[in-house]
Amino acid sequence: MKPIRLLLVDDDPLVRAGLSFMLGGADDIEIVGEAGDGTEVAPLIGELSPDVVLMDIRMPTMDGLAATEALRKRPGAPEVIVLTTFHADEQVLRALRAGAAGFVLKDTAPAEIVAAVRAVAAGEPVLSPRVTRQLITQATGADPQLDRRRRALARLDALGEREREVAVAVGRGGSNADIASQLFLSVATVKAHVSRILTKLDLNNRVQIALLAHDAGLLDQDG
């Protein structure tokens, strides 16, 4: 198995050193580079081809939000995990909408950060349903004028009935196996549905499916 190629992005050299020491001890993770600002990310992606970027959200010249938005627009972009000191932060939510696969707090236990990198590299989001709800509640309260529900429902109209059911199940935090059991489908069929949902809705990952389902109000419904 090839090691997971990881790029560290944080403006604090001490934080980068700590993360490098912590993650470099994992046999299946290779630290391929470091950056101190979001402006350095794009050139390093082209040069180093990382699988995962661990991205600080607050940096002086280009923050992690802008860097994530720019990065995730690139074809074959690496996955992004946002580093933050706050678990309920509007910027974190915006990074997730931009395509980040999840986030970890800077005071997270080392083993959990290693597990997060492995999970994201394997295509799994690093975000609990509880935290998703908390982030969305905060963002909605901060901007009551935004008509996300109407827009989300309009986008979901592109899905078939079964795809919509799978999208709701993803939004409720179900794994492929959980969804297969719940909807009486095979795991392979669930994977195919998820892939089609991502394509139809032009989304990057399961986190964005969950956010869209929540915006549409589908997770508040029984079932």
C-alpha positions as protocol buffer text, in pm:
chain_id: "A"
residue {
  index: 1
  type: MET
  ca { x: 0 y: 0 z: 0 }
}
residue {
  index: 2
  type: LYS
  ca { x: 130 y: 346 z: -89 }
}
residue {
  index: 3
  type: PRO
  ca { x: 155 y: 589 z: 203 }
}
residue {
  index: 4
  type: ILE
  ca { x: -95 y: 875 z: 223 }
}
residue {
  index: 5
  type: ARG
  ca { x: 78 y: 1188 z: 92 }
}
residue {
  index: 6
  type: LEU
  ca { x: 0 y: 1476 z: 328 }
}
residue {
  index: 7
  type: LEU
  ca { x: 57 y: 1851 z: 294 }
}
residue {
  index: 8
  type: LEU
  ca { x: 52 y: 2060 z: 615 }
}
residue {
  index: 9
  type: VAL
  ca { x: -69 y: 2421 z: 588 }
}
residue {
  index: 10
  type: ASP
  ca { x: -50 y: 2644 z: 898 }
}
residue {
  index: 11
  type: ASP
  ca { x: 104 y: 2986 z: 959 }
}
residue {
  index: 12
  type: ASP
  ca { x: 245 y: 2882 z: 1299 }
}
residue {
  index: 13
  type: PRO
  ca { x: 580 y: 2698 z: 1262 }
}
residue {
  index: 14
  type: LEU
  ca { x: 535 y: 2538 z: 1605 }
}
residue {
  index: 15
  type: VAL
  ca { x: 196 y: 2395 z: 1504 }
}
residue {
  index: 16
  type: ARG
  ca { x: 344 y: 2259 z: 1181 }
}
residue {
  index: 17
  type: ALA
  ca { x: 634 y: 2106 z: 1373 }
}
residue {
  index: 18
  type: GLY
  ca { x: 397 y: 1941 z: 1620 }
}
residue {
  index: 19
  type: LEU
  ca { x: 174 y: 1805 z: 1345 }
}
residue {
  index: 20
  type: SER
  ca { x: 474 y: 1681 z: 1148 }
}
residue {
  index: 21
  type: PHE
  ca { x: 610 y: 1500 z: 1453 }
}
residue {
  index: 22
  type: MET
  ca { x: 269 y: 1356 z: 1538 }
}
residue {
  index: 23
  type: LEU
  ca { x: 171 y: 1242 z: 1189 }
}
residue {
  index: 24
  type: GLY
  ca { x: 518 y: 1148 z: 1070 }
}
residue {
  index: 25
  type: GLY
  ca { x: 520 y: 861 z: 1318 }
}
residue {
  index: 26
  type: ALA
  ca { x: 242 y: 682 z: 1129 }
}
residue {
  index: 27
  type: ASP
  ca { x: 378 y: 419 z: 890 }
}
residue {
  index: 28
  type: ASP
  ca { x: 110 y: 486 z: 630 }
}
residue {
  index: 29
  type: ILE
  ca { x: 140 y: 869 z: 623 }
}
residue {
  index: 30
  type: GLU
  ca { x: 415 y: 1064 z: 446 }
}
residue {
  index: 31
  type: ILE
  ca { x: 453 y: 1439 z: 507 }
}
residue {
  index: 32
  type: VAL
  ca { x: 544 y: 1560 z: 160 }
}
residue {
  index: 33
  type: GLY
  ca { x: 551 y: 1933 z: 231 }
}
residue {
  index: 34
  type: GLU
  ca { x: 455 y: 2228 z: 448 }
}
residue {
  index: 35
  type: ALA
  ca { x: 315 y: 2575 z: 379 }
}
residue {
  index: 36
  type: GLY
  ca { x: 273 y: 2881 z: 598 }
}
residue {
  index: 37
  type: ASP
  ca { x: -5 y: 3052 z: 401 }
}
residue {
  index: 38
  type: GLY
  ca { x: -284 y: 2972 z: 159 }
}
residue {
  index: 39
  type: THR
  ca { x: -101 y: 3145 z: -124 }
}
residue {
  index: 40
  type: GLU
  ca { x: 161 y: 2869 z: -116 }
}
residue {
  index: 41
  type: VAL
  ca { x: -87 y: 2585 z: -157 }
}
residue {
  index: 42
  type: ALA
  ca { x: -154 y: 2586 z: -532 }
}
residue {
  index: 43
  type: PRO
  ca { x: 213 y: 2567 z: -640 }
}
residue {
  index: 44
  type: LEU
  ca { x: 282 y: 2291 z: -387 }
}
residue {
  index: 45
  type: ILE
  ca { x: -17 y: 2086 z: -505 }
}
residue {
  index: 46
  type: GLY
  ca { x: 122 y: 2085 z: -857 }
}
residue {
  index: 47
  type: GLU
  ca { x: 471 y: 2001 z: -736 }
}
residue {
  index: 48
  type: LEU
  ca { x: 398 y: 1745 z: -463 }
}
residue {
  index: 49
  type: SER
  ca { x: 61 y: 1585 z: -558 }
}
residue {
  index: 50
  type: PRO
  ca { x: -60 y: 1525 z: -201 }
}
residue {
  index: 51
  type: ASP
  ca { x: -360 y: 1303 z: -131 }
}
residue {
  index: 52
  type: VAL
  ca { x: -476 y: 1509 z: 168 }
}
residue {
  index: 53
  type: VAL
  ca { x: -420 y: 1869 z: 279 }
}
residue {
  index: 54
  type: LEU
  ca { x: -444 y: 1956 z: 648 }
}
residue {
  index: 55
  type: MET
  ca { x: -543 y: 2325 z: 623 }
}
residue {
  index: 56
  type: ASP
  ca { x: -547 y: 2591 z: 894 }
}
residue {
  index: 57
  type: ILE
  ca { x: -858 y: 2808 z: 865 }
}
residue {
  index: 58
  type: ARG
  ca { x: -697 y: 3136 z: 978 }
}
residue {
  index: 59
  type: MET
  ca { x: -384 y: 3258 z: 798 }
}
residue {
  index: 60
  type: PRO
  ca { x: -267 y: 3616 z: 728 }
}
residue {
  index: 61
  type: THR
  ca { x: -256 y: 3659 z: 349 }
}
residue {
  index: 62
  type: MET
  ca { x: -488 y: 3388 z: 211 }
}
residue {
  index: 63
  type: ASP
  ca { x: -692 y: 3204 z: 471 }
}
residue {
  index: 64
  type: GLY
  ca { x: -785 y: 2837 z: 462 }
}
residue {
  index: 65
  type: LEU
  ca { x: -1133 y: 2913 z: 332 }
}
residue {
  index: 66
  type: ALA
  ca { x: -1013 y: 3088 z: 17 }
}
residue {
  index: 67
  type: ALA
  ca { x: -738 y: 2830 z: -32 }
}
residue {
  index: 68
  type: THR
  ca { x: -990 y: 2543 z: 0 }
}
residue {
  index: 69
  type: GLU
  ca { x: -1233 y: 2704 z: -245 }
}
residue {
  index: 70
  type: ALA
  ca { x: -956 y: 2752 z: -501 }
}
residue {
  index: 71
  type: LEU
  ca { x: -810 y: 2408 z: -445 }
}
residue {
  index: 72
  type: ARG
  ca { x: -1134 y: 2211 z: -471 }
}
residue {
  index: 73
  type: LYS
  ca { x: -1208 y: 2366 z: -812 }
}
residue {
  index: 74
  type: ARG
  ca { x: -902 y: 2194 z: -957 }
}
residue {
  index: 75
  type: PRO
  ca { x: -948 y: 1862 z: -1141 }
}
residue {
  index: 76
  type: GLY
  ca { x: -830 y: 1572 z: -927 }
}
residue {
  index: 77
  type: ALA
  ca { x: -792 y: 1795 z: -622 }
}
residue {
  index: 78
  type: PRO
  ca { x: -671 y: 1637 z: -297 }
}
residue {
  index: 79
  type: GLU
  ca { x: -906 y: 1607 z: -3 }
}
residue {
  index: 80
  type: VAL
  ca { x: -897 y: 1888 z: 254 }
}
residue {
  index: 81
  type: ILE
  ca { x: -928 y: 1864 z: 631 }
}
residue {
  index: 82
  type: VAL
  ca { x: -977 y: 2201 z: 798 }
}
residue {
  index: 83
  type: LEU
  ca { x: -781 y: 2277 z: 1116 }
}
residue {
  index: 84
  type: THR
  ca { x: -960 y: 2504 z: 1360 }
}
residue {
  index: 85
  type: THR
  ca { x: -978 y: 2607 z: 1724 }
}
residue {
  index: 86
  type: PHE
  ca { x: -1359 y: 2630 z: 1719 }
}
residue {
  index: 87
  type: HIS
  ca { x: -1599 y: 2344 z: 1645 }
}
residue {
  index: 88
  type: ALA
  ca { x: -1892 y: 2578 z: 1567 }
}
residue {
  index: 89
  type: ASP
  ca { x: -1754 y: 2840 z: 1334 }
}
residue {
  index: 90
  type: GLU
  ca { x: -1920 y: 2992 z: 1030 }
}
residue {
  index: 91
  type: GLN
  ca { x: -1591 y: 2980 z: 839 }
}
residue {
  index: 92
  type: VAL
  ca { x: -1570 y: 2606 z: 900 }
}
residue {
  index: 93
  type: LEU
  ca { x: -1917 y: 2563 z: 754 }
}
residue {
  index: 94
  type: ARG
  ca { x: -1818 y: 2770 z: 450 }
}
residue {
  index: 95
  type: ALA
  ca { x: -1509 y: 2553 z: 403 }
}
residue {
  index: 96
  type: LEU
  ca { x: -1728 y: 2242 z: 411 }
}
residue {
  index: 97
  type: ARG
  ca { x: -1958 y: 2395 z: 150 }
}
residue {
  index: 98
  type: ALA
  ca { x: -1650 y: 2468 z: -60 }
}
residue {
  index: 99
  type: GLY
  ca { x: -1561 y: 2099 z: -59 }
}
residue {
  index: 100
  type: ALA
  ca { x: -1357 y: 2027 z: 254 }
}
residue {
  index: 101
  type: ALA
  ca { x: -1412 y: 1667 z: 367 }
}
residue {
  index: 102
  type: GLY
  ca { x: -1427 y: 1760 z: 733 }
}
residue {
  index: 103
  type: PHE
  ca { x: -1239 y: 1929 z: 1013 }
}
residue {
  index: 104
  type: VAL
  ca { x: -1040 y: 1859 z: 1325 }
}
residue {
  index: 105
  type: LEU
  ca { x: -978 y: 2079 z: 1627 }
}
residue {
  index: 106
  type: LYS
  ca { x: -620 y: 2176 z: 1700 }
}
residue {
  index: 107
  type: ASP
  ca { x: -645 y: 2023 z: 2047 }
}
residue {
  index: 108
  type: THR
  ca { x: -768 y: 1689 z: 1911 }
}
residue {
  index: 109
  type: ALA
  ca { x: -580 y: 1384 z: 2040 }
}
residue {
  index: 110
  type: PRO
  ca { x: -295 y: 1278 z: 1805 }
}
residue {
  index: 111
  type: ALA
  ca { x: -446 y: 936 z: 1738 }
}
residue {
  index: 112
  type: GLU
  ca { x: -772 y: 1098 z: 1628 }
}
residue {
  index: 113
  type: ILE
  ca { x: -595 y: 1332 z: 1385 }
}
residue {
  index: 114
  type: VAL
  ca { x: -412 y: 1035 z: 1234 }
}
residue {
  index: 115
  type: ALA
  ca { x: -746 y: 851 z: 1206 }
}
residue {
  index: 116
  type: ALA
  ca { x: -902 y: 1157 z: 1040 }
}
residue {
  index: 117
  type: VAL
  ca { x: -631 y: 1169 z: 773 }
}
residue {
  index: 118
  type: ARG
  ca { x: -676 y: 798 z: 705 }
}
residue {
  index: 119
  type: ALA
  ca { x: -1055 y: 830 z: 686 }
}
residue {
  index: 120
  type: VAL
  ca { x: -1050 y: 1123 z: 443 }
}
residue {
  index: 121
  type: ALA
  ca { x: -791 y: 951 z: 224 }
}
residue {
  index: 122
  type: ALA
  ca { x: -1031 y: 655 z: 208 }
}
residue {
  index: 123
  type: GLY
  ca { x: -1318 y: 878 z: 99 }
}
residue {
  index: 124
  type: GLU
  ca { x: -1496 y: 906 z: 432 }
}
residue {
  index: 125
  type: PRO
  ca { x: -1596 y: 1247 z: 578 }
}
residue {
  index: 126
  type: VAL
  ca { x: -1466 y: 1355 z: 918 }
}
residue {
  index: 127
  type: LEU
  ca { x: -1772 y: 1519 z: 1066 }
}
residue {
  index: 128
  type: SER
  ca { x: -2034 y: 1391 z: 1306 }
}
residue {
  index: 129
  type: PRO
  ca { x: -2406 y: 1450 z: 1238 }
}
residue {
  index: 130
  type: ARG
  ca { x: -2429 y: 1635 z: 1572 }
}
residue {
  index: 131
  type: VAL
  ca { x: -2160 y: 1883 z: 1472 }
}
residue {
  index: 132
  type: THR
  ca { x: -2315 y: 1921 z: 1126 }
}
residue {
  index: 133
  type: ARG
  ca { x: -2645 y: 2025 z: 1285 }
}
residue {
  index: 134
  type: GLN
  ca { x: -2470 y: 2266 z: 1521 }
}
residue {
  index: 135
  type: LEU
  ca { x: -2275 y: 2434 z: 1242 }
}
residue {
  index: 136
  type: ILE
  ca { x: -2580 y: 2469 z: 1018 }
}
residue {
  index: 137
  type: THR
  ca { x: -2796 y: 2602 z: 1302 }
}
residue {
  index: 138
  type: GLN
  ca { x: -2536 y: 2869 z: 1377 }
}
residue {
  index: 139
  type: ALA
  ca { x: -2494 y: 2971 z: 1013 }
}
residue {
  index: 140
  type: THR
  ca { x: -2870 y: 2985 z: 955 }
}
residue {
  index: 141
  type: GLY
  ca { x: -2918 y: 3199 z: 1263 }
}
residue {
  index: 142
  type: ALA
  ca { x: -2639 y: 3431 z: 1154 }
}
residue {
  index: 143
  type: ASP
  ca { x: -2794 y: 3491 z: 812 }
}
residue {
  index: 144
  type: PRO
  ca { x: -3176 y: 3458 z: 829 }
}
residue {
  index: 145
  type: GLN
  ca { x: -3219 y: 3631 z: 491 }
}
residue {
  index: 146
  type: LEU
  ca { x: -3058 y: 3348 z: 299 }
}
residue {
  index: 147
  type: ASP
  ca { x: -3319 y: 3127 z: 133 }
}
residue {
  index: 148
  type: ARG
  ca { x: -3118 y: 2807 z: 143 }
}
residue {
  index: 149
  type: ARG
  ca { x: -3419 y: 2578 z: 176 }
}
residue {
  index: 150
  type: ARG
  ca { x: -3582 y: 2685 z: -148 }
}
residue {
  index: 151
  type: ARG
  ca { x: -3256 y: 2661 z: -339 }
}
residue {
  index: 152
  type: ALA
  ca { x: -3169 y: 2324 z: -188 }
}
residue {
  index: 153
  type: LEU
  ca { x: -3509 y: 2176 z: -273 }
}
residue {
  index: 154
  type: ALA
  ca { x: -3476 y: 2301 z: -630 }
}
residue {
  index: 155
  type: ARG
  ca { x: -3138 y: 2129 z: -665 }
}
residue {
  index: 156
  type: LEU
  ca { x: -3270 y: 1805 z: -516 }
}
residue {
  index: 157
  type: ASP
  ca { x: -3545 y: 1795 z: -780 }
}
residue {
  index: 158
  type: ALA
  ca { x: -3276 y: 1658 z: -1012 }
}
residue {
  index: 159
  type: LEU
  ca { x: -3272 y: 1333 z: -812 }
}
residue {
  index: 160
  type: GLY
  ca { x: -3491 y: 1030 z: -855 }
}
residue {
  index: 161
  type: GLU
  ca { x: -3698 y: 905 z: -563 }
}
residue {
  index: 162
  type: ARG
  ca { x: -3447 y: 640 z: -455 }
}
residue {
  index: 163
  type: GLU
  ca { x: -3154 y: 878 z: -494 }
}
residue {
  index: 164
  type: ARG
  ca { x: -3336 y: 1128 z: -275 }
}
residue {
  index: 165
  type: GLU
  ca { x: -3386 y: 860 z: -7 }
}
residue {
  index: 166
  type: VAL
  ca { x: -3016 y: 779 z: -19 }
}
residue {
  index: 167
  type: ALA
  ca { x: -2929 y: 1150 z: 7 }
}
residue {
  index: 168
  type: VAL
  ca { x: -3142 y: 1182 z: 321 }
}
residue {
  index: 169
  type: ALA
  ca { x: -2982 y: 872 z: 471 }
}
residue {
  index: 170
  type: VAL
  ca { x: -2636 y: 1015 z: 399 }
}
residue {
  index: 171
  type: GLY
  ca { x: -2746 y: 1338 z: 567 }
}
residue {
  index: 172
  type: ARG
  ca { x: -2841 y: 1142 z: 876 }
}
residue {
  index: 173
  type: GLY
  ca { x: -2488 y: 1007 z: 899 }
}
residue {
  index: 174
  type: GLY
  ca { x: -2546 y: 657 z: 766 }
}
residue {
  index: 175
  type: SER
  ca { x: -2259 y: 454 z: 624 }
}
residue {
  index: 176
  type: ASN
  ca { x: -2310 y: 267 z: 297 }
}
residue {
  index: 177
  type: ALA
  ca { x: -2378 y: -50 z: 496 }
}
residue {
  index: 178
  type: ASP
  ca { x: -2630 y: 129 z: 720 }
}
residue {
  index: 179
  type: ILE
  ca { x: -2813 y: 276 z: 422 }
}
residue {
  index: 180
  type: ALA
  ca { x: -2816 y: -59 z: 241 }
}
residue {
  index: 181
  type: SER
  ca { x: -2979 y: -224 z: 541 }
}
residue {
  index: 182
  type: GLN
  ca { x: -3229 y: 58 z: 591 }
}
residue {
  index: 183
  type: LEU
  ca { x: -3339 y: 75 z: 226 }
}
residue {
  index: 184
  type: PHE
  ca { x: -3307 y: -298 z: 148 }
}
residue {
  index: 185
  type: LEU
  ca { x: -3037 y: -243 z: -112 }
}
residue {
  index: 186
  type: SER
  ca { x: -2694 y: -390 z: -170 }
}
residue {
  index: 187
  type: VAL
  ca { x: -2391 y: -189 z: -59 }
}
residue {
  index: 188
  type: ALA
  ca { x: -2278 y: -174 z: -423 }
}
residue {
  index: 189
  type: THR
  ca { x: -2613 y: -21 z: -522 }
}
residue {
  index: 190
  type: VAL
  ca { x: -2586 y: 239 z: -246 }
}
residue {
  index: 191
  type: LYS
  ca { x: -2236 y: 331 z: -366 }
}
residue {
  index: 192
  type: ALA
  ca { x: -2370 y: 370 z: -719 }
}
residue {
  index: 193
  type: HIS
  ca { x: -2653 y: 594 z: -597 }
}
residue {
  index: 194
  type: VAL
  ca { x: -2410 y: 811 z: -398 }
}
residue {
  index: 195
  type: SER
  ca { x: -2186 y: 844 z: -703 }
}
residue {
  index: 196
  type: ARG
  ca { x: -2481 y: 950 z: -920 }
}
residue {
  index: 197
  type: ILE
  ca { x: -2598 y: 1201 z: -657 }
}
residue {
  index: 198
  type: LEU
  ca { x: -2252 y: 1361 z: -648 }
}
residue {
  index: 199
  type: THR
  ca { x: -2247 y: 1381 z: -1029 }
}
residue {
  index: 200
  type: LYS
  ca { x: -2602 y: 1513 z: -1071 }
}
residue {
  index: 201
  type: LEU
  ca { x: -2567 y: 1778 z: -802 }
}
residue {
  index: 202
  type: ASP
  ca { x: -2206 y: 1869 z: -886 }
}
residue {
  index: 203
  type: LEU
  ca { x: -2089 y: 1798 z: -530 }
}
residue {
  index: 204
  type: ASN
  ca { x: -1749 y: 1690 z: -402 }
}
residue {
  index: 205
  type: ASN
  ca { x: -1831 y: 1453 z: -117 }
}
residue {
  index: 206
  type: ARG
  ca { x: -2083 y: 1310 z: 130 }
}
residue {
  index: 207
  type: VAL
  ca { x: -2051 y: 1609 z: 363 }
}
residue {
  index: 208
  type: GLN
  ca { x: -2195 y: 1833 z: 93 }
}
residue {
  index: 209
  type: ILE
  ca { x: -2481 y: 1588 z: 35 }
}
residue {
  index: 210
  type: ALA
  ca { x: -2557 y: 1604 z: 409 }
}
residue {
  index: 211
  type: LEU
  ca { x: -2550 y: 1984 z: 410 }
}
residue {
  index: 212
  type: LEU
  ca { x: -2782 y: 2005 z: 110 }
}
residue {
  index: 213
  type: ALA
  ca { x: -3030 y: 1759 z: 263 }
}
residue {
  index: 214
  type: HIS
  ca { x: -3028 y: 1959 z: 585 }
}
residue {
  index: 215
  type: ASP
  ca { x: -3073 y: 2290 z: 401 }
}
residue {
  index: 216
  type: ALA
  ca { x: -3377 y: 2141 z: 226 }
}
residue {
  index: 217
  type: GLY
  ca { x: -3532 y: 2049 z: 561 }
}
residue {
  index: 218
  type: LEU
  ca { x: -3536 y: 1679 z: 475 }
}
residue {
  index: 219
  type: LEU
  ca { x: -3357 y: 1570 z: 792 }
}
residue {
  index: 220
  type: ASP
  ca { x: -3635 y: 1718 z: 1008 }
}
residue {
  index: 221
  type: GLN
  ca { x: -3890 y: 1486 z: 852 }
}
residue {
  index: 222
  type: ASP
  ca { x: -3982 y: 1150 z: 999 }
}
residue {
  index: 223
  type: GLY
  ca { x: -3858 y: 837 z: 831 }
}
